[in-house]
Amino acid sequence: MPAFAESGNACAFRRIARWYFRAAVVYLSLGAVVGALMMRFGNDNFKFFHSHMLLVGTLLFAVYGIGNMWIANRADKMLPPGPSTFLAVVQFWLANIGLPGMLLWYVLPVGLVPDRIGVLFGFIEAAAAVMYGLMLWRGLKNMEPEN
């Protein structure tokens, strides 16, 4: 369906899905480079950084994108009550603040007071995941069975 013929909500959810897919590709690339550097130098001190970049940044963000595409496809027919584009945008930014913040603060030496801030960013990432789950849950709850 051409973009100009889409409903406003469907177009917005597709745009957010594209944001997530682009972010997933960036995290995949960065995570692969970190993994290659770890292998090259025989240093596995960055396993947390590498694994979170690949699992959360790539896999989870791709799942977020798929969910937003599902909502957009439902919005072509009728947007289920619950998911809003405002909440989807807030959720996107929380996820993209939480993960880099958690990874950035992880590399600080243990024992410094600022390294505890990484926990805060971990909770921000968790809040984004809960928001996404609630948004999708509301969409599924109000979905009529398709025949």
Salt bridges, closest charged atoms under 4 A:
GLU6 OE2 - ARG14 NH1 2.45
ASP44 OD2 - LYS47 NZ 3.71
ASP76 OD2 - ARG14 NH2 2.79
ASP115 OD2 - ARG116 NH1 3.27
GLU146 OE2 - ARG74 NH1 2.52
GLU146 OE2 - LYS77 NZ 3.56
